[in-house]
Amino acid sequence: MLVLKHKPSVASNRSPRETGESIAPMEGHGPEKQFKLVLGQAERAQRAPAGPALKILVIDDHVLIRHALRGVLAQLKREAVTLEASDCGEAMRVLEQNSDVDLILLDLTAPDGDGFSALATLRERRPTTDVVCLAESSDMGEVMRALELGAVGYIPKSTSCEVILSAIELVFSGGIYIPSDVLRHETGSKETAGDASEACPLQLGLTQRQTEVLAVLRQGKSNKAIARALGLAEPTVKNHVTAILKALKVASRTEAVIAAEKLRLKLPVQFTP
């Protein structure tokens, strides 16, 4: 799993494993046979201290998938109220009646239009509400397009329930979720026997300190968290991040972490703030 920070708060350090319950592909045709449910096997997560219940809107045209996700969301550490919509039009009506929705889970194969257009519309009308995309595909191009349109996560529907929970908890803590297998596939497809070795950050013009900053940034930490982990002033961290983006020839933190993965940069061991 790759995590990227999009809000100034500390992301969870829990590293999800690709095991546990799942919403898995199933042989057959039609919505009723597309997925099977494997629910009720994982222990219910311990509830966080009492507070306002989270409100999550699930947009998917398959009743079975919405039901499965409702079961998964019930295992979040905080109490969650799940709202449902079968398409984007219904979702807009639900949002008009519920101005306090905390998170939207959007199926990119919505039946009443292009999922990416729906994502753009949701971000335009509800800019303060996070959107995580659900998709059949694990294509890097689709992942990047979703992130560029403002999504804070991309979850393939074959993802295990444990990882879905970790991804959503990460988003609520201020992170961005990209499945690790997406990056592994993209990186592996471009590797050859002669270029599979790790690259040295110094060859790109990164200083030792900037390499350390990139290592912590790769964990999804904010500038504040990076400063705390490395004992630096926050403005200094900001300057280092700017230098990193320039060295990697990218325009955002998201692209910087993806570039580091593709280049197989040899980074220091992870720091724990």
C-alpha angles and dihedrals in degrees: 000000000000119000128195129186121239102161131043098257133098116266123222116273093211111121110213120220123220092244139089131056119000149188095226136184114262130197117253140062134276132036093285092060101034096091138023123209122233101182137151099038101101121074114257111259116252110258119247118234113296115281141133112318116251115246115215127182117207116200112194132126094219113086090202092058093046089051091049092050091048088057092048094048090052087069095060116122090244124052110264133198111210121211121190138210128176095207143006095267092056090044091058090052091049090050091051089057095042113047093169100065108144100194139013122208105201126194106217091210094065110165097227100056149331111321092219091054088051090050091052091049093049092050090049096049098035105028093162095053117088118232125203118191124225115202146169091219130072094196115147091218091058091045092053092045090053092049092047089053090054106267115148096205145018118206123182111221091237090065116121118254091243091057092044089055092048091049093051093045087051092052091049089052091053104268137123120232124217117168112247094224090061091059093042091054093047093047095043094050090061099043126101131184089265101050104039095101122103117267122231114239090215089066088062093050096258117146122224091258092049089051089054091049090051090050091056093039087056088063089061097255125157122236089260092054092045090051090051093047095050100033094244135134113260094239088054090054090050090054091049092050090052090052091049092053090050094048093049091043094233134127104219144035089248092057091045093058092045090049090051089053093049093047091046089227114198102237131180120263114282118279122222113215 
